[in-house]
């Protein structure tokens, strides 16, 4: 696997921390961010002035980074910057409601970006925080996986044990939900992991299975937290 720069990995952490709730009530554990690629280190993100939150400027391929999937905020523009719309639909449902879907491209970048910020603020107000089990990117842009088999399981387990769980342990989250059946299998038996709180990824070919798990997750969060009103 190609290494990622210290600056890139630090920025991944800063973007995630920028949207951390005051107390993590529900922890979502996904697989990993998308790995750094050539040219990413020189890209800066210009967050809109109306975002009432201090945000980093370093570009990373992480859903919490406003520039990921929004090239108009980036200078210079990144290559292969499609973002992860499937995860945005999942997060939109948890942050705003079951009706929430990422706006279509035809609405324009500002309306889409305002929707994303509303989602992230809604998640933070509800105490919902997304972490990645692996501290390094396991996918290259385009979806090519960079680790498999025993090496994959080791990275997932070590990352969760050494970074993810210690980061929320003092918050004593009410629930931990794993997004990804492979991630759930790798994390079996780890602190906070409940085999009944694992759903498939949004990209699951079996969309019925994913929707069933998502409804279960949404109901569990609804029972724990109040959804903020705009």
C-alpha positions in Angstrom: 0.0 0.0 0.0 1.2 3.5 -0.8 1.7 5.7 2.3 -0.3 8.8 3.0 1.4 12.0 4.2 1.3 13.0 7.8 -0.5 16.3 6.8 -3.2 14.4 5.0 -3.9 12.0 7.9 -3.8 14.9 10.4 -6.3 16.8 8.2 -8.6 13.7 8.2 -8.7 13.9 12.0 -9.2 17.7 12.0 -12.2 17.6 9.7 -13.8 14.8 11.7 -13.2 16.6 15.0 -14.6 19.8 13.5 -18.0 18.1 13.4 -17.8 16.2 16.7 -20.8 16.5 18.9 -20.5 17.9 22.5 -21.1 14.3 23.6 -21.1 11.3 21.3 -24.3 9.5 22.0 -24.3 7.3 18.9 -21.1 6.2 17.3 -21.2 5.2 13.6 -18.2 3.1 12.6 -17.5 2.9 8.8 -14.5 1.4 7.0 -12.1 4.2 6.0 -11.6 7.5 4.2 -10.4 7.5 0.6 -6.7 7.4 0.3 -4.6 10.4 -0.7 -3.7 10.7 -4.3 -1.2 12.7 -6.4 -1.9 16.5 -6.1 -4.1 16.3 -3.0 -1.5 17.9 -0.7 -1.6 21.2 -2.6 -5.4 21.6 -2.6 -7.0 24.0 -0.2 -10.7 24.2 0.7 -12.4 27.6 1.0 -15.4 27.0 3.3 -18.3 29.5 2.8 -18.5 32.4 5.3 -22.0 31.4 6.3 -20.8 28.1 7.8 -20.7 29.0 11.5 -18.0 26.6 12.5 -14.2 26.8 12.3 -13.1 24.3 9.7 -9.7 23.1 8.3 -8.4 24.2 4.9 -6.6 21.1 3.9 -8.4 18.9 1.3 -9.1 15.3 2.2 -11.3 12.6 0.7 -13.6 12.3 3.7 -17.3 12.9 3.9 -16.8 15.5 6.6 -14.5 17.6 4.3 -16.8 20.1 2.6 -14.5 20.1 -0.5 -14.8 16.4 -1.1 -17.4 16.2 -3.8 -17.6 20.0 -4.1 -14.8 21.1 -6.4 -16.0 24.7 -6.6 -14.7 25.1 -3.0 -11.2 23.7 -3.9 -8.2 25.4 -5.3 -6.8 23.9 -7.4 -9.7 21.5 -8.3 -9.1 17.9 -7.3 -9.1 15.0 -9.8 -11.8 12.3 -9.4 -13.7 14.3 -6.8 -17.1 12.7 -7.1 -17.6 12.3 -3.3 -19.8 9.7 -1.7 -23.4 10.4 -2.4 -24.5 7.1 -1.0 -23.2 8.0 2.4 -24.8 11.4 2.1 -28.2 9.9 1.7 -27.6 7.7 4.8 -26.4 10.6 6.8 -29.2 12.8 5.6 -31.8 10.4 6.8 -30.1 10.3 10.3 -29.5 14.0 10.5 -32.7 15.5 9.0 -35.3 12.7 8.5 -36.3 9.8 6.4 -37.4 12.1 3.6 -33.9 13.7 3.2 -31.9 12.9 0.0 -28.9 14.7 -1.3 -30.2 17.4 -3.8 -29.7 16.6 -7.5 -26.8 18.4 -9.4 -29.4 20.5 -11.1 -30.1 22.5 -7.9 -26.6 24.0 -8.0 -23.6 23.7 -5.7 -24.7 26.2 -3.1 -28.0 24.6 -2.4 -26.4 21.2 -2.2 -23.7 22.5 0.1 -26.2 24.1 2.4 -28.1 20.8 2.6 -24.9 19.0 3.5 -24.1 21.5 6.3 -27.6 21.1 7.6 -27.1 17.4 7.7 -23.8 17.7 9.6 -25.2 20.1 12.1 -28.2 17.9 12.6 -26.0 14.9 13.3 -23.8 16.9 15.8 -26.9 18.2 17.6 -28.2 14.6 18.0 -24.9 13.3 19.2 -24.2 11.2 16.2 -20.6 10.9 15.1 -19.0 9.0 12.2 -15.6 7.4 12.7 -13.6 5.2 10.4 -12.2 1.9 11.8 -9.0 2.1 9.7 -6.8 5.1 10.4 -5.5 5.0 6.8 -7.3 5.0 3.5 -8.2 1.5 2.3 -9.6 2.7 -1.0 -8.1 4.6 -3.9 -10.3 7.1 -5.8 -12.6 5.1 -8.0 -13.2 2.4 -5.4 -10.1 0.1 -5.8 -9.5 -1.6 -2.4 -5.9 -1.3 -1.2 -6.0 -4.0 1.5 -7.7 -7.5 1.7 -7.8 -10.6 3.8 -5.9 -10.9 7.1 -4.2 -7.6 6.5 -7.6 -5.9 6.2 -8.9 -7.4 9.4 -5.8 -6.4 11.3 -6.0 -2.8 10.2 -9.7 -2.6 11.1 -9.2 -4.2 14.5 -6.0 -2.3 15.4 -7.5 1.0 14.2 -10.6 0.6 16.3 -8.8 -0.6 19.4 -6.0 2.0 19.3 -7.8 5.1 17.9 -11.6 4.9 17.6 -12.7 3.4 20.9 -10.3 5.5 23.0 -11.6 8.6 21.3 -15.2 8.0 22.5 -14.8 5.9 25.6 -15.2 8.8 28.0 -18.4 9.9 26.3 -19.9 6.4 27.1 -21.9 6.3 23.9 -25.3 4.7 24.2 -24.9 2.7 21.0 -22.3 1.8 18.5 -23.4 1.0 14.9 -21.2 -0.5 12.3 -21.7 0.4 8.6 -20.4 -2.5 6.5 -20.8 -6.2 7.1 -17.1 -6.9 6.5 -16.2 -4.2 9.1 -18.7 -5.8 11.5 -17.1 -9.2 11.0 -13.6 -7.8 11.6 -14.7 -6.0 14.7 -16.5 -8.9 16.3 -15.9 -9.1 20.1 -14.3 -5.6 20.3 -15.4 -3.1 23.0 -18.8 -1.6 22.3 -19.5 -3.8 19.3 -22.9 -5.5 19.2 -23.5 -8.0 16.3 -27.1 -6.8 16.2 -26.0 -3.3 15.4 -24.3 -3.9 12.0 -25.9 -2.8 8.7 -24.6 -3.2 5.2 -23.0 -0.4 3.3 -25.0 2.0 1.2 -23.4 0.5 -1.9 -24.7 -2.9 -1.0 -26.0 -4.6 -4.2 -28.8 -6.0 -2.0 -30.5 -2.7 -1.5 -33.4 -4.3 0.4 -31.0 -5.5 3.0 -29.4 -2.1 3.3 -32.8 -0.3 3.6 -33.9 -2.8 6.3 -30.8 -2.1 8.3 -31.0 1.6 7.8 -34.6 1.7 9.1 -33.4 -0.2 12.2 -30.6 2.2 12.7 -32.8 5.2 12.2 -35.4 3.9 14.7 -32.7 3.2 17.3 -31.3 6.8 17.0 -34.8 8.2 17.1 -35.5 6.5 20.3 -32.3 7.8 21.9 -32.1 11.4 20.6 -34.4 14.2 19.6 -34.1 15.2 15.9 -33.3 19.0 15.7 -35.8 21.2 13.9 -34.7 23.7 11.4 
